[in-house]
Amino acid sequence: MLAAGCVLWRRSDLSGELEICLVHRPRYDDWSHPKGKLKHGESALDGARREVLEETGHHCAPGAPLPTVRYAVNGRPKEVAYWAAEATGGAFVPNAEVDRVSWLSPAAARTRLTRPHDRDVLDALLAGLPSA
């Protein structure tokens, strides 16, 4: 299964500090980066942008590609392509797939992420952002 997503980030209006957006999926009761399955014929980057908008309500400006994550879901291989993406505006509205989003410091985001491979992608973002 092919999927794509982004590590969505912004600078705080008040402090200028880096904030990372995580989504909570009630179906899995987990915290992760916005991501999802690609639609037939959809490019990974287009899918990543769409998933960010659907799950967070935010538009984004994708930047550098981040490591692709590979793992098994119910015994079937899944591959998720990620990009660093700066939030460019929008507002979250809870939905059936994502009931909460949190904008967190990198350290808090790292702690809240449910899966270790999501921490690896966050670390790759932080390594590539100036003065992260």
N, C-alpha and C positions, 0 to 999 in steps of 0.2 A: 504494500500500500504506500502510495506517495502522498506526502503532506508537506506543508510549508507554514512558516510563521516568522515572527519577529521578536526580538528583545526590544520592546518599546521603551523609550526614555524621553525625558524632558529635563529642563532646568527649572527649579522652583522659582516662581515669580518673586517670592519674598527673600529667599536666601541665595539664590543662584546655584544651590547645590543640586547635584545629579539625583534624579528620582527614576525608579524603574517601575513599570506597570506590570502587575501580576493579576491574573484572572482566577477566580474560584469557580470550579465546575461542580455543581451539586451532584451530578450523576456519579462522579468519581470521588467527591469530597476531597479534591486536591487543589493546590495552587500551582500554576504553571504560567508559562509565556503564552500569549495568544497564538494559536496554530490550528490547523485543520486539514482535512483531506482536500486534495485538488479535484476540481471538476474536470470532466472529460475535455481534453484539448486545452486546458488552462495551463499557462506557464507557472513555474514555481513562484516567481516573483509576483505575478498577478494574484496568485492564490494567497500569498503571504499578506499582501495589501488588503485583499478582500476579507480575510480572516481577522485581521486587526480591526478593521472597521466594524464587522459583524459582532465581534466579541467585546470590544472596548468602546465603540462609538466614536473613536478617534481616527482621523486621517493621519497619514504618516508619510515621511520622506525616507524611503529606504536608503541605506548607505552600504557599507562594506558587508560582503557575505560573511557569515559566521560558520563554524564547523557544522557539517551535516551530522545528525544523530541517527543512529540505527539501533533498533531494538525489536523484540518480538512482542506481539499482542495476540493472545490466545494461540500461540504457536506459529503465527504468521509474521513474516518480516515487515517492519514499518521503517520508512526512511523519511526524516523530516529535515528539509532545507531551511536554514535560518538566515536572517539578515538583521543587522543593527538598523533601527529605524527611529528617527526623531518624531515625536508627536507634533502635529502641526495644527491641531484644533479639533474640537468635537466635545461630546458629552456622553457619558455612559448612561444607558437605560437597561436595567435588569431584564433578562430574558430567560427562556427555558434552558439554554445551554450554559450561560454565565450569569450567576446571581449577584456577584460582587467583583469589584476591581479595587486594588490598593496601589497607591503610588508610594513607594518606599525607598529609603536610602539603600545603596547597594548592599551594605551589611545586613540590614533587616530583610531585604529581598532574598539574599542568599540563605538566611535562616528559615524563611517562610516557604521557600520552594520545596515541594514534596519529593521530587525525584533528583537523584545525584546528577544525571545527565543534563538537567536544566541548569544546575549550578555551573557545570562546565561551560555551557553556552554563555551564561552571564559573565563568567571569568574572561572568556574570549572578548566579549564586548568591552569590558573594563580595560583590558590590555590594549585595546585599539582606540579608545577615546582619549583625546587630550585632556589632561588634568581631571581624570575621572576620580 
